[in-house]
């Protein structure tokens, strides 16, 4: 009976909204009391197979290299900031094994984890490295009886959001800033992106995989994938302001904001609404009949009349994109002193 009630509640838009308002209130109270532990970000706790965990780490690392046009040679000696590393330091260890001078992992929350499982993942990851990379790996972490960080070249910091990171590190501190499935959950996006620009050294780069979907809020119950864009701003704020739920910034927001910050950028489209497979390799432009079908366009047409006013008049191509890979670079001339304000325009969302 209880299970049937749970299943019914997932299919009711009203009940989903009410549940998220309650969860948001509960998380807000917990965080305000100083408890930053969270279940989200524990990506490897949901992967039962050790090889799959290692494959995920390697694929993530290789994506950064491919789309940011990096190589082990260009990584050497660089200082890297990873945002929202969650329960695992595998990507950071790959960068250090490749010769990065330092990797700092920063997360606003502390993700629950199984320490012994993490140790096994690191051991399996280490086993795939060549001798030189393994030597670098062993310089920063000791896996003999646990997973002990033994070098200042690897840091794991919790309790600080990226928008406040400059207080910890100072301006122009990093050559590369990376994240995967993190930026879509940062509510103060304008402040976060501006802070990252200030943290980057001249000629530094950012690489972010950003999930633009509802993160299961309504789709878990089988509702339309863009149902979350039908909610009013004030109500959505009550549902999400303290949680890891989507901030509803779409592709155009990132394109515009990065341009206004004065950074050069590329946006690769990785997934489409209504399509099951990821676009591989990721593409800057999508083509009808190749990357998306009439069924995806039909989904957009069906939901459009019910969309929040900020989304209702966006082009189909904007609403179709459900995941992106953002690459942004700071020029040699840009410095901490050259700040750019972000202007709200059209579809652009204010902080929610």
VMD Tcl script that draws the C-alpha trace (Angstrom):
set ca {
  {0.00 0.00 0.00}
  {2.78 2.44 0.95}
  {4.63 1.65 -2.26}
  {1.50 2.33 -4.33}
  {1.10 5.70 -2.61}
  {4.75 6.55 -3.39}
  {4.29 5.62 -7.04}
  {1.12 7.71 -7.25}
  {2.82 10.72 -5.68}
  {5.54 10.63 -8.36}
  {2.89 10.91 -11.07}
  {1.14 13.94 -9.56}
  {2.63 17.33 -10.45}
  {1.05 18.92 -7.37}
  {2.43 16.28 -5.02}
  {5.90 16.47 -6.60}
  {5.90 20.23 -6.06}
  {4.78 19.82 -2.44}
  {7.40 17.15 -1.74}
  {10.17 19.32 -3.19}
  {9.08 22.34 -1.15}
  {9.25 20.20 1.99}
  {12.65 18.71 1.05}
  {14.03 22.15 0.27}
  {12.88 23.44 3.67}
  {14.38 20.41 5.42}
  {17.76 20.75 3.64}
  {17.86 24.49 4.33}
  {17.37 23.88 8.04}
  {20.02 21.15 8.11}
  {22.62 23.25 6.28}
  {21.92 26.33 8.43}
  {22.66 24.18 11.49}
  {26.11 23.38 10.04}
  {25.41 19.89 8.68}
  {26.84 19.77 5.14}
  {26.61 16.01 4.62}
  {24.55 15.01 1.60}
  {23.65 11.91 -0.39}
  {23.91 13.70 -3.74}
  {27.34 13.75 -5.29}
  {27.82 10.13 -4.26}
  {27.96 9.04 -7.89}
  {30.07 5.93 -7.31}
  {27.78 4.60 -4.59}
  {25.26 3.88 -7.36}
  {27.78 1.94 -9.48}
  {28.10 -1.66 -8.34}
  {30.80 -2.75 -10.77}
  {34.37 -1.68 -10.01}
  {35.35 -1.61 -13.69}
  {32.40 0.67 -14.41}
  {33.55 3.15 -11.76}
  {37.06 3.21 -13.23}
  {35.61 3.53 -16.72}
  {33.53 6.51 -15.61}
  {36.59 8.25 -14.16}
  {38.67 7.61 -17.27}
  {35.89 8.73 -19.63}
  {35.41 11.94 -17.63}
  {39.14 12.68 -17.68}
  {39.42 11.99 -21.42}
  {36.41 14.22 -22.14}
  {38.17 17.13 -20.45}
  {41.26 16.55 -22.55}
  {39.37 16.11 -25.81}
  {36.95 19.03 -25.69}
  {39.24 21.49 -23.90}
  {42.00 20.52 -26.38}
  {44.41 19.47 -23.66}
  {47.06 16.77 -23.54}
  {49.25 15.21 -20.84}
  {52.01 17.52 -22.05}
  {49.92 20.68 -21.59}
  {48.67 19.49 -18.18}
  {52.16 19.12 -16.71}
  {52.98 21.72 -14.09}
  {49.44 23.13 -14.12}
  {47.21 23.91 -11.15}
  {43.70 22.44 -11.46}
  {40.49 23.16 -9.53}
  {37.76 20.51 -9.62}
  {34.33 21.69 -8.47}
  {31.89 19.24 -6.89}
  {34.03 16.11 -6.84}
  {31.50 14.36 -4.62}
  {32.57 11.02 -3.17}
  {35.58 10.32 -5.37}
  {39.01 11.80 -6.16}
  {39.62 9.64 -9.23}
  {39.60 12.44 -11.80}
  {41.96 14.52 -9.67}
  {44.31 11.53 -9.40}
  {44.29 11.12 -13.19}
  {45.39 14.74 -13.62}
  {48.12 14.35 -11.00}
  {49.30 11.10 -12.58}
  {49.57 13.00 -15.88}
  {51.88 15.54 -14.26}
  {49.64 18.33 -12.93}
  {51.43 20.30 -10.22}
  {48.40 20.42 -7.94}
  {44.70 19.56 -7.94}
  {42.31 21.16 -5.48}
  {38.89 19.50 -5.12}
  {36.22 21.84 -3.79}
  {32.70 20.87 -2.75}
  {30.05 22.83 -0.88}
  {28.69 19.57 0.57}
  {30.24 16.40 1.91}
  {28.96 13.40 -0.04}
  {28.38 10.17 1.85}
  {30.77 7.40 0.81}
  {32.13 3.94 1.51}
  {35.88 4.46 2.23}
  {36.84 0.87 1.46}
  {35.05 0.95 -1.88}
  {36.81 4.19 -2.77}
  {40.15 2.55 -1.92}
  {39.34 -0.34 -4.27}
  {38.43 2.09 -7.05}
  {41.74 3.92 -6.63}
  {43.68 0.66 -6.65}
  {41.96 -0.42 -9.86}
  {42.60 3.00 -11.38}
  {46.28 2.85 -10.41}
  {46.67 -0.60 -11.98}
  {45.86 0.83 -15.43}
  {48.59 3.49 -15.32}
  {52.07 3.23 -16.79}
  {55.09 3.22 -14.50}
  {55.74 6.98 -14.57}
  {52.08 7.86 -14.00}
  {51.92 5.30 -11.19}
  {54.92 6.90 -9.52}
  {53.21 10.30 -9.58}
  {50.01 8.68 -8.31}
  {51.84 7.14 -5.35}
  {53.36 10.50 -4.42}
  {49.98 11.92 -3.45}
  {47.92 9.04 -2.00}
  {48.74 6.02 0.16}
  {46.46 3.02 -0.47}
  {48.18 0.42 1.75}
  {45.53 0.41 4.48}
  {43.11 3.10 3.40}
  {43.11 6.09 1.06}
  {45.28 8.65 2.81}
  {46.26 11.86 1.04}
  {50.00 12.30 1.70}
  {50.86 15.38 -0.35}
  {49.73 19.00 -0.48}
  {49.52 18.55 -4.24}
  {46.09 16.97 -3.69}
  {43.60 18.84 -1.53}
  {39.96 18.00 -0.78}
  {38.00 20.92 0.69}
  {34.36 20.86 1.81}
  {31.92 23.50 3.00}
  {32.76 26.28 0.51}
  {30.92 27.06 -2.71}
  {32.76 28.17 -5.84}
  {31.27 31.66 -5.53}
  {33.27 32.08 -2.27}
  {36.41 30.22 -3.35}
  {38.42 33.36 -4.05}
  {38.65 33.95 -0.30}
  {40.53 30.65 0.01}
  {42.81 30.78 -3.01}
  {43.11 34.37 -4.19}
  {42.67 35.62 -7.74}
  {44.37 34.08 -10.80}
  {45.19 30.87 -8.93}
  {44.33 28.11 -11.42}
  {45.21 27.13 -14.97}
  {42.16 24.89 -15.34}
  {38.74 24.68 -13.64}
  {36.61 21.58 -14.28}
  {33.27 20.12 -13.23}
  {30.86 17.40 -14.29}
  {27.12 17.61 -13.58}
  {27.64 20.40 -11.03}
  {26.90 23.81 -12.54}
  {23.23 23.00 -13.13}
  {22.77 22.74 -9.35}
  {24.42 26.06 -8.44}
  {21.64 28.55 -7.80}
  {23.88 31.66 -7.85}
  {25.17 30.98 -11.36}
  {26.14 34.56 -12.21}
  {28.31 34.83 -9.10}
  {29.81 31.37 -9.64}
  {30.86 31.99 -13.24}
  {32.26 35.43 -12.42}
  {34.23 33.92 -9.53}
  {35.68 31.26 -11.82}
  {36.84 33.92 -14.25}
  {38.65 35.71 -11.43}
  {40.22 32.45 -10.24}
  {41.61 31.65 -13.68}
  {45.10 32.70 -14.64}
  {45.48 34.54 -17.97}
  {45.28 31.90 -20.72}
  {43.49 29.60 -18.25}
  {40.47 27.51 -19.23}
  {37.27 26.04 -17.83}
  {35.62 22.79 -18.88}
  {32.16 21.96 -17.56}
  {29.73 19.16 -18.42}
  {26.28 20.60 -17.58}
  {23.06 18.61 -17.31}
  {20.10 20.80 -18.34}
  {17.38 18.27 -17.48}
  {15.03 18.20 -14.47}
  {17.35 15.71 -12.69}
  {14.45 13.33 -12.15}
  {12.15 15.81 -10.43}
  {9.14 15.12 -12.67}
  {10.50 12.62 -15.18}
  {10.87 9.92 -12.52}
  {7.08 9.71 -12.54}
  {6.90 9.64 -16.33}
  {5.93 13.29 -16.80}
  {7.03 15.44 -19.74}
  {10.80 16.13 -19.58}
  {10.22 19.91 -19.63}
  {7.52 19.97 -16.93}
  {10.00 21.68 -14.59}
  {10.04 24.68 -16.97}
  {6.31 25.23 -16.46}
  {6.65 26.22 -12.78}
  {6.58 29.90 -11.80}
  {9.88 31.40 -10.63}
  {8.65 32.11 -7.10}
  {7.31 28.59 -6.60}
  {10.37 26.96 -8.15}
  {12.58 28.93 -5.79}
  {10.71 27.44 -2.84}
  {11.27 23.98 -4.33}
  {14.99 24.21 -5.04}
  {16.89 27.10 -3.42}
  {18.79 24.94 -0.90}
  {19.07 21.64 -2.81}
  {20.92 20.15 -5.77}
  {17.92 20.48 -8.09}
  {18.20 22.13 -11.50}
  {18.64 25.90 -11.57}
  {16.82 25.98 -14.96}
  {19.63 27.80 -16.76}
  {19.59 26.61 -20.35}
  {22.24 26.66 -23.08}
  {21.59 30.28 -24.06}
  {22.20 31.46 -20.53}
  {25.71 29.99 -20.47}
  {26.53 31.27 -23.96}
  {25.42 34.79 -23.10}
  {26.94 34.96 -19.63}
  {30.35 33.66 -20.73}
  {30.37 36.19 -23.58}
  {29.53 39.04 -21.19}
  {32.37 37.96 -18.93}
  {34.68 38.50 -21.89}
  {35.75 34.86 -22.20}
  {36.15 32.95 -25.45}
  {33.95 29.89 -25.48}
  {32.69 26.83 -27.28}
  {29.55 24.93 -26.38}
  {29.24 21.30 -27.42}
  {25.78 19.74 -27.37}
  {25.81 16.31 -25.76}
  {22.16 15.27 -25.37}
  {18.73 16.03 -26.83}
  {15.28 15.97 -25.20}
  {13.51 12.73 -26.05}
  {16.63 11.00 -27.41}
  {18.12 8.12 -25.44}
  {21.67 8.17 -26.76}
  {24.31 10.80 -26.13}
  {25.63 12.65 -29.18}
  {29.11 11.23 -29.70}
  {31.28 12.96 -30.48}
  {29.63 16.07 -29.04}
  {28.71 18.73 -31.61}
  {28.54 22.53 -31.69}
  {25.59 22.41 -34.11}
  {22.80 19.86 -34.20}
  {21.01 18.76 -37.36}
  {17.36 17.70 -37.80}
  {17.04 14.10 -38.86}
  {20.58 13.40 -37.73}
  {20.79 14.47 -34.08}
  {17.09 14.82 -33.29}
  {13.83 13.51 -34.68}
  {10.29 14.71 -35.25}
  {9.32 13.05 -31.97}
  {11.63 15.40 -30.05}
  {10.14 18.40 -31.83}
  {6.66 17.08 -31.01}
  {7.60 17.04 -27.32}
  {8.57 20.70 -27.51}
  {5.37 21.63 -29.35}
  {3.23 19.79 -26.83}
  {4.64 21.53 -23.75}
  {5.26 25.03 -25.18}
  {1.84 26.57 -24.31}
  {2.34 25.64 -20.66}
  {5.91 26.89 -20.26}
  {6.88 29.66 -17.86}
  {6.85 32.99 -19.77}
  {10.69 33.14 -19.77}
  {10.90 29.88 -21.69}
  {7.76 30.00 -23.83}
  {9.26 31.95 -26.74}
  {12.64 30.29 -26.86}
  {13.46 28.63 -30.20}
  {13.02 24.88 -30.56}
  {16.79 24.44 -30.82}
  {17.24 25.94 -27.34}
  {14.57 23.79 -25.69}
  {15.77 20.64 -27.44}
  {19.21 20.67 -25.78}
  {19.29 18.71 -22.53}
  {23.05 18.59 -21.84}
  {26.11 20.59 -22.89}
  {29.89 20.68 -22.56}
  {31.06 24.26 -21.96}
  {34.64 25.27 -22.72}
  {35.72 28.83 -21.85}
  {39.14 30.49 -22.02}
  {40.62 33.61 -20.50}
  {42.86 35.65 -22.76}
  {46.40 36.63 -21.91}
  {45.31 40.26 -21.55}
  {42.51 39.61 -19.08}
  {43.30 39.92 -15.42}
  {41.57 40.10 -12.10}
  {41.13 43.85 -12.52}
  {39.13 43.43 -15.73}
  {35.70 42.56 -14.38}
  {32.55 42.46 -16.42}
  {29.02 42.86 -15.08}
  {26.40 40.36 -16.22}
  {23.33 41.93 -17.80}
  {19.96 40.18 -17.49}
  {18.35 39.80 -20.92}
  {15.42 37.99 -22.50}
  {15.35 34.41 -21.34}
  {18.07 34.93 -18.79}
  {17.01 33.87 -15.31}
  {17.63 35.77 -12.14}
  {18.91 33.89 -9.10}
  {16.29 31.43 -7.85}
}
mol new
graphics top color blue
foreach p $ca { graphics top sphere $p radius 0.5 }
foreach p [lrange $ca 0 end-1] q [lrange $ca 1 end] { graphics top cylinder $p $q radius 0.2 }
display resetview
